[in-house]
Amino acid sequence: VALLDREGYILKISTALKGSLGYSDAAPAVPATISELAPDITPADWQHVWQVLQKKEVYDVNTAILTCNGAIYNIKANFKLLEFKNQSIILCWLPFSTT
């Protein structure tokens, strides 16, 4: 699970997702944006996701996710718009595991 802002910056990423992607305290930093984590989601695509979520409760996107070691996995990412402390954020569920 990850939380993202309107510009696609990753605000928080779960320990489980970090581990599945191969990131740890000793590994390189976790990607800063959704476009770095899922390279085929461009900034323009991200704005489209944001716009769709203004009208739909949940939006699914078929995408590829990039792991710490450069491996690419095809997944279906699930996005949901949340309001938290007067701020709109997007909850992103990435059903991903290398096991």
CNS distance restraints for C-alpha pairs under 8 A (distance, minus, plus):
assign (resid   1 and name CA) (resid  13 and name CA) 6.01 0.50 0.50
assign (resid   1 and name CA) (resid  14 and name CA) 5.40 0.50 0.50
assign (resid   1 and name CA) (resid  16 and name CA) 7.94 0.50 0.50
assign (resid   1 and name CA) (resid  17 and name CA) 6.31 0.50 0.50
assign (resid   1 and name CA) (resid  91 and name CA) 7.11 0.50 0.50
assign (resid   1 and name CA) (resid  92 and name CA) 5.64 0.50 0.50
assign (resid   1 and name CA) (resid  93 and name CA) 4.64 0.50 0.50
assign (resid   1 and name CA) (resid  94 and name CA) 6.16 0.50 0.50
assign (resid   2 and name CA) (resid  10 and name CA) 6.82 0.50 0.50
assign (resid   2 and name CA) (resid  11 and name CA) 7.42 0.50 0.50
assign (resid   2 and name CA) (resid  12 and name CA) 5.51 0.50 0.50
assign (resid   2 and name CA) (resid  13 and name CA) 4.23 0.50 0.50
assign (resid   2 and name CA) (resid  14 and name CA) 6.10 0.50 0.50
assign (resid   2 and name CA) (resid  17 and name CA) 7.98 0.50 0.50
assign (resid   2 and name CA) (resid  91 and name CA) 6.01 0.50 0.50
assign (resid   2 and name CA) (resid  92 and name CA) 5.10 0.50 0.50
assign (resid   2 and name CA) (resid  93 and name CA) 6.59 0.50 0.50
assign (resid   3 and name CA) (resid  10 and name CA) 5.93 0.50 0.50
assign (resid   3 and name CA) (resid  11 and name CA) 5.38 0.50 0.50
assign (resid   3 and name CA) (resid  12 and name CA) 5.12 0.50 0.50
assign (resid   3 and name CA) (resid  13 and name CA) 6.45 0.50 0.50
assign (resid   3 and name CA) (resid  89 and name CA) 6.60 0.50 0.50
assign (resid   3 and name CA) (resid  90 and name CA) 5.61 0.50 0.50
assign (resid   3 and name CA) (resid  91 and name CA) 4.81 0.50 0.50
assign (resid   3 and name CA) (resid  92 and name CA) 6.08 0.50 0.50
assign (resid   4 and name CA) (resid   8 and name CA) 5.66 0.50 0.50
assign (resid   4 and name CA) (resid   9 and name CA) 5.41 0.50 0.50
assign (resid   4 and name CA) (resid  10 and name CA) 4.51 0.50 0.50
assign (resid   4 and name CA) (resid  11 and name CA) 5.26 0.50 0.50
assign (resid   4 and name CA) (resid  12 and name CA) 7.19 0.50 0.50
assign (resid   4 and name CA) (resid  34 and name CA) 7.78 0.50 0.50
assign (resid   4 and name CA) (resid  89 and name CA) 5.75 0.50 0.50
assign (resid   4 and name CA) (resid  90 and name CA) 5.11 0.50 0.50
assign (resid   4 and name CA) (resid  91 and name CA) 6.58 0.50 0.50
assign (resid   4 and name CA) (resid  92 and name CA) 7.35 0.50 0.50
assign (resid   5 and name CA) (resid   9 and name CA) 5.48 0.50 0.50
assign (resid   5 and name CA) (resid  10 and name CA) 6.75 0.50 0.50
assign (resid   5 and name CA) (resid  11 and name CA) 6.77 0.50 0.50
assign (resid   5 and name CA) (resid  88 and name CA) 7.21 0.50 0.50
assign (resid   5 and name CA) (resid  89 and name CA) 5.02 0.50 0.50
assign (resid   5 and name CA) (resid  90 and name CA) 6.26 0.50 0.50
assign (resid   6 and name CA) (resid  47 and name CA) 7.58 0.50 0.50
assign (resid   6 and name CA) (resid  50 and name CA) 6.89 0.50 0.50
assign (resid   6 and name CA) (resid  88 and name CA) 7.48 0.50 0.50
assign (resid   6 and name CA) (resid  89 and name CA) 6.73 0.50 0.50
assign (resid   6 and name CA) (resid  90 and name CA) 7.65 0.50 0.50
assign (resid   7 and name CA) (resid  43 and name CA) 7.50 0.50 0.50
assign (resid   7 and name CA) (resid  46 and name CA) 7.56 0.50 0.50
assign (resid   7 and name CA) (resid  47 and name CA) 7.55 0.50 0.50
assign (resid   8 and name CA) (resid  33 and name CA) 5.42 0.50 0.50
assign (resid   8 and name CA) (resid  34 and name CA) 5.43 0.50 0.50
assign (resid   8 and name CA) (resid  35 and name CA) 7.42 0.50 0.50
assign (resid   8 and name CA) (resid  43 and name CA) 7.20 0.50 0.50
assign (resid   8 and name CA) (resid  46 and name CA) 6.47 0.50 0.50
assign (resid   9 and name CA) (resid  32 and name CA) 5.79 0.50 0.50
assign (resid   9 and name CA) (resid  33 and name CA) 4.26 0.50 0.50
assign (resid   9 and name CA) (resid  34 and name CA) 6.39 0.50 0.50
assign (resid  10 and name CA) (resid  31 and name CA) 7.62 0.50 0.50
assign (resid  10 and name CA) (resid  32 and name CA) 5.53 0.50 0.50
assign (resid  10 and name CA) (resid  33 and name CA) 5.23 0.50 0.50
assign (resid  10 and name CA) (resid  34 and name CA) 6.56 0.50 0.50
assign (resid  13 and name CA) (resid  17 and name CA) 6.79 0.50 0.50
assign (resid  13 and name CA) (resid  18 and name CA) 6.76 0.50 0.50
assign (resid  14 and name CA) (resid  18 and name CA) 6.24 0.50 0.50
assign (resid  15 and name CA) (resid  19 and name CA) 6.11 0.50 0.50
assign (resid  16 and name CA) (resid  20 and name CA) 6.18 0.50 0.50
assign (resid  17 and name CA) (resid  21 and name CA) 6.16 0.50 0.50
assign (resid  17 and name CA) (resid  94 and name CA) 7.87 0.50 0.50
assign (resid  17 and name CA) (resid  96 and name CA) 7.50 0.50 0.50
assign (resid  18 and name CA) (resid  22 and name CA) 6.30 0.50 0.50
assign (resid  18 and name CA) (resid  23 and name CA) 5.11 0.50 0.50
assign (resid  18 and name CA) (resid  24 and name CA) 6.92 0.50 0.50
assign (resid  18 and name CA) (resid  30 and name CA) 7.41 0.50 0.50
assign (resid  19 and name CA) (resid  23 and name CA) 5.49 0.50 0.50
assign (resid  19 and name CA) (resid  24 and name CA) 6.56 0.50 0.50
assign (resid  20 and name CA) (resid  96 and name CA) 7.03 0.50 0.50
assign (resid  20 and name CA) (resid  97 and name CA) 5.44 0.50 0.50
assign (resid  20 and name CA) (resid  98 and name CA) 6.20 0.50 0.50
assign (resid  21 and name CA) (resid  66 and name CA) 7.59 0.50 0.50
assign (resid  21 and name CA) (resid  67 and name CA) 4.62 0.50 0.50
assign (resid  21 and name CA) (resid  68 and name CA) 5.84 0.50 0.50
assign (resid  21 and name CA) (resid  97 and name CA) 7.83 0.50 0.50
assign (resid  21 and name CA) (resid  98 and name CA) 7.83 0.50 0.50
assign (resid  22 and name CA) (resid  27 and name CA) 7.73 0.50 0.50
assign (resid  22 and name CA) (resid  67 and name CA) 6.28 0.50 0.50
assign (resid  22 and name CA) (resid  68 and name CA) 5.20 0.50 0.50
assign (resid  22 and name CA) (resid  69 and name CA) 7.12 0.50 0.50
assign (resid  23 and name CA) (resid  27 and name CA) 5.36 0.50 0.50
assign (resid  23 and name CA) (resid  28 and name CA) 6.75 0.50 0.50
assign (resid  23 and name CA) (resid  29 and name CA) 7.28 0.50 0.50
assign (resid  23 and name CA) (resid  30 and name CA) 6.50 0.50 0.50
assign (resid  23 and name CA) (resid  68 and name CA) 6.00 0.50 0.50
assign (resid  24 and name CA) (resid  28 and name CA) 7.65 0.50 0.50
assign (resid  27 and name CA) (resid  68 and name CA) 7.87 0.50 0.50
assign (resid  28 and name CA) (resid  68 and name CA) 7.41 0.50 0.50
assign (resid  31 and name CA) (resid  36 and name CA) 5.56 0.50 0.50
assign (resid  31 and name CA) (resid  37 and name CA) 5.72 0.50 0.50
assign (resid  32 and name CA) (resid  36 and name CA) 6.78 0.50 0.50
assign (resid  32 and name CA) (resid  37 and name CA) 7.89 0.50 0.50
assign (resid  33 and name CA) (resid  37 and name CA) 6.51 0.50 0.50
assign (resid  34 and name CA) (resid  38 and name CA) 5.70 0.50 0.50
assign (resid  34 and name CA) (resid  39 and name CA) 7.52 0.50 0.50
assign (resid  34 and name CA) (resid  41 and name CA) 6.95 0.50 0.50
assign (resid  35 and name CA) (resid  39 and name CA) 4.66 0.50 0.50
assign (resid  35 and name CA) (resid  40 and name CA) 6.78 0.50 0.50
assign (resid  35 and name CA) (resid  41 and name CA) 5.26 0.50 0.50
assign (resid  35 and name CA) (resid  42 and name CA) 5.56 0.50 0.50
assign (resid  35 and name CA) (resid  43 and name CA) 6.81 0.50 0.50
assign (resid  36 and name CA) (resid  66 and name CA) 7.82 0.50 0.50
assign (resid  37 and name CA) (resid  65 and name CA) 5.82 0.50 0.50
assign (resid  37 and name CA) (resid  66 and name CA) 5.55 0.50 0.50
assign (resid  37 and name CA) (resid  67 and name CA) 7.71 0.50 0.50
assign (resid  38 and name CA) (resid  63 and name CA) 6.69 0.50 0.50
assign (resid  38 and name CA) (resid  64 and name CA) 5.59 0.50 0.50
assign (resid  38 and name CA) (resid  65 and name CA) 4.55 0.50 0.50
assign (resid  38 and name CA) (resid  66 and name CA) 6.07 0.50 0.50
assign (resid  39 and name CA) (resid  64 and name CA) 7.17 0.50 0.50
assign (resid  39 and name CA) (resid  65 and name CA) 7.23 0.50 0.50
assign (resid  39 and name CA) (resid  66 and name CA) 7.44 0.50 0.50
assign (resid  40 and name CA) (resid  63 and name CA) 6.60 0.50 0.50
assign (resid  40 and name CA) (resid  64 and name CA) 6.82 0.50 0.50
assign (resid  41 and name CA) (resid  45 and name CA) 5.45 0.50 0.50
assign (resid  41 and name CA) (resid  46 and name CA) 6.26 0.50 0.50
assign (resid  41 and name CA) (resid  63 and name CA) 7.32 0.50 0.50
assign (resid  42 and name CA) (resid  46 and name CA) 6.16 0.50 0.50
assign (resid  43 and name CA) (resid  47 and name CA) 6.35 0.50 0.50
assign (resid  44 and name CA) (resid  48 and name CA) 6.41 0.50 0.50
assign (resid  45 and name CA) (resid  49 and name CA) 6.33 0.50 0.50
assign (resid  46 and name CA) (resid  50 and name CA) 6.26 0.50 0.50
assign (resid  47 and name CA) (resid  51 and name CA) 6.19 0.50 0.50
assign (resid  48 and name CA) (resid  52 and name CA) 6.14 0.50 0.50
assign (resid  49 and name CA) (resid  53 and name CA) 6.19 0.50 0.50
assign (resid  49 and name CA) (resid  59 and name CA) 7.35 0.50 0.50
assign (resid  50 and name CA) (resid  54 and name CA) 6.60 0.50 0.50
assign (resid  50 and name CA) (resid  81 and name CA) 7.97 0.50 0.50
assign (resid  51 and name CA) (resid  55 and name CA) 7.31 0.50 0.50
assign (resid  52 and name CA) (resid  56 and name CA) 6.02 0.50 0.50
assign (resid  52 and name CA) (resid  59 and name CA) 7.26 0.50 0.50
assign (resid  53 and name CA) (resid  57 and name CA) 6.18 0.50 0.50
assign (resid  53 and name CA) (resid  58 and name CA) 6.62 0.50 0.50
assign (resid  53 and name CA) (resid  59 and name CA) 6.62 0.50 0.50
assign (resid  53 and name CA) (resid  79 and name CA) 7.90 0.50 0.50
assign (resid  53 and name CA) (resid  80 and name CA) 6.79 0.50 0.50
assign (resid  53 and name CA) (resid  81 and name CA) 5.99 0.50 0.50
assign (resid  54 and name CA) (resid  81 and name CA) 7.58 0.50 0.50
assign (resid  57 and name CA) (resid  80 and name CA) 6.17 0.50 0.50
assign (resid  57 and name CA) (resid  81 and name CA) 7.05 0.50 0.50
assign (resid  58 and name CA) (resid  78 and name CA) 6.90 0.50 0.50
assign (resid  58 and name CA) (resid  79 and name CA) 5.66 0.50 0.50
assign (resid  58 and name CA) (resid  80 and name CA) 4.80 0.50 0.50
assign (resid  58 and name CA) (resid  81 and name CA) 7.47 0.50 0.50
assign (resid  59 and name CA) (resid  78 and name CA) 5.85 0.50 0.50
assign (resid  59 and name CA) (resid  79 and name CA) 5.18 0.50 0.50
assign (resid  59 and name CA) (resid  80 and name CA) 6.59 0.50 0.50
assign (resid  60 and name CA) (resid  76 and name CA) 6.38 0.50 0.50
assign (resid  60 and name CA) (resid  77 and name CA) 5.57 0.50 0.50
assign (resid  60 and name CA) (resid  78 and name CA) 4.50 0.50 0.50
assign (resid  60 and name CA) (resid  79 and name CA) 6.21 0.50 0.50
assign (resid  61 and name CA) (resid  76 and name CA) 5.48 0.50 0.50
assign (resid  61 and name CA) (resid  77 and name CA) 5.19 0.50 0.50
assign (resid  61 and name CA) (resid  78 and name CA) 6.53 0.50 0.50
assign (resid  62 and name CA) (resid  74 and name CA) 7.27 0.50 0.50
assign (resid  62 and name CA) (resid  75 and name CA) 5.87 0.50 0.50
assign (resid  62 and name CA) (resid  76 and name CA) 4.37 0.50 0.50
assign (resid  62 and name CA) (resid  77 and name CA) 6.26 0.50 0.50
assign (resid  63 and name CA) (resid  74 and name CA) 5.75 0.50 0.50
assign (resid  63 and name CA) (resid  75 and name CA) 5.58 0.50 0.50
assign (resid  63 and name CA) (resid  76 and name CA) 6.06 0.50 0.50
assign (resid  63 and name CA) (resid  77 and name CA) 6.85 0.50 0.50
assign (resid  64 and name CA) (resid  72 and name CA) 6.16 0.50 0.50
assign (resid  64 and name CA) (resid  73 and name CA) 5.32 0.50 0.50
assign (resid  64 and name CA) (resid  74 and name CA) 4.24 0.50 0.50
assign (resid  64 and name CA) (resid  75 and name CA) 5.85 0.50 0.50
assign (resid  65 and name CA) (resid  72 and name CA) 5.53 0.50 0.50
assign (resid  65 and name CA) (resid  73 and name CA) 5.31 0.50 0.50
assign (resid  65 and name CA) (resid  74 and name CA) 6.36 0.50 0.50
assign (resid  65 and name CA) (resid  75 and name CA) 7.01 0.50 0.50
assign (resid  66 and name CA) (resid  70 and name CA) 5.88 0.50 0.50
assign (resid  66 and name CA) (resid  71 and name CA) 5.80 0.50 0.50
assign (resid  66 and name CA) (resid  72 and name CA) 4.73 0.50 0.50
assign (resid  66 and name CA) (resid  73 and name CA) 6.74 0.50 0.50
assign (resid  67 and name CA) (resid  71 and name CA) 5.29 0.50 0.50
assign (resid  67 and name CA) (resid  72 and name CA) 6.41 0.50 0.50
assign (resid  75 and name CA) (resid  94 and name CA) 7.29 0.50 0.50
assign (resid  75 and name CA) (resid  95 and name CA) 7.02 0.50 0.50
assign (resid  75 and name CA) (resid  96 and name CA) 7.07 0.50 0.50
assign (resid  76 and name CA) (resid  94 and name CA) 6.94 0.50 0.50
assign (resid  76 and name CA) (resid  95 and name CA) 7.15 0.50 0.50
assign (resid  77 and name CA) (resid  92 and name CA) 6.79 0.50 0.50
assign (resid  77 and name CA) (resid  93 and name CA) 5.96 0.50 0.50
assign (resid  77 and name CA) (resid  94 and name CA) 4.94 0.50 0.50
assign (resid  77 and name CA) (resid  95 and name CA) 7.04 0.50 0.50
assign (resid  78 and name CA) (resid  92 and name CA) 5.64 0.50 0.50
assign (resid  78 and name CA) (resid  93 and name CA) 5.10 0.50 0.50
assign (resid  78 and name CA) (resid  94 and name CA) 6.52 0.50 0.50
assign (resid  79 and name CA) (resid  90 and name CA) 6.39 0.50 0.50
assign (resid  79 and name CA) (resid  91 and name CA) 5.63 0.50 0.50
assign (resid  79 and name CA) (resid  92 and name CA) 4.63 0.50 0.50
assign (resid  79 and name CA) (resid  93 and name CA) 6.48 0.50 0.50
assign (resid  80 and name CA) (resid  90 and name CA) 5.52 0.50 0.50
assign (resid  80 and name CA) (resid  91 and name CA) 5.15 0.50 0.50
assign (resid  80 and name CA) (resid  92 and name CA) 6.63 0.50 0.50
assign (resid  81 and name CA) (resid  88 and name CA) 6.85 0.50 0.50
assign (resid  81 and name CA) (resid  89 and name CA) 5.94 0.50 0.50
assign (resid  81 and name CA) (resid  90 and name CA) 4.54 0.50 0.50
assign (resid  81 and name CA) (resid  91 and name CA) 6.30 0.50 0.50
assign (resid  82 and name CA) (resid  88 and name CA) 5.72 0.50 0.50
assign (resid  82 and name CA) (resid  89 and name CA) 5.31 0.50 0.50
assign (resid  82 and name CA) (resid  90 and name CA) 5.80 0.50 0.50
assign (resid  82 and name CA) (resid  91 and name CA) 6.85 0.50 0.50
assign (resid  83 and name CA) (resid  87 and name CA) 5.53 0.50 0.50
assign (resid  83 and name CA) (resid  88 and name CA) 4.58 0.50 0.50
assign (resid  83 and name CA) (resid  89 and name CA) 6.26 0.50 0.50
assign (resid  84 and name CA) (resid  88 and name CA) 6.30 0.50 0.50
assign (resid  84 and name CA) (resid  89 and name CA) 7.11 0.50 0.50
